[in-house]
């Protein structure tokens, strides 16, 4: 458990270090979102996904460099970690494009479906119906449910991203819940990424 706490603090510290330069980059390239405060529009720099993505990479790198009990888990299943970066990179790239140029809903949906399909193809599949636990025997049904789940979660988080702190607070609570469930199931790779 100490290694997980250390990993959490490395990720938090990396995010804290990376956020100001990413905000400065957002200002430099004029990637702004708008918030309203007391009737005035405030320009808020975007590109926050870059800081999160880089913090995940920094944390995984630190996990491999510093001797700890979790390093063996990541080294044993390093290919799964690399595979997970493919759909995550797809989501990052469409988010960057959206922040810089403005993606249409159809473009975002197409890339989200592609990321979900890539995740399924790489082995990240829904094997049972959530909550009910019924096993899914049909690959087509597993594919559809996996893609639907990834698209739904992505868009639900995107919809609440208008208020300062709301999306990050919800994401933190969801991630904490996923960490606890993964820890109870003994899925240490999922614990590392959460």
Secondary structure by P-SEA (a helix, b strand, c coil): caaaaaaaaaaaaaaaaaaaaaaaaaaaacbbbbbbcccbbbbbbcaaaaaaaaaaaaaaaaaacccccaaaaaaacaaaaaaaaaaaaaaaaaaaaaacccccaaaaaaaaaaaaaaaaaaccccccccccccccccaaaaaaaaaaaaaaaaaaaaaaccccaaaaaaaaaaaaaaaaaaaaacaaaaaaac
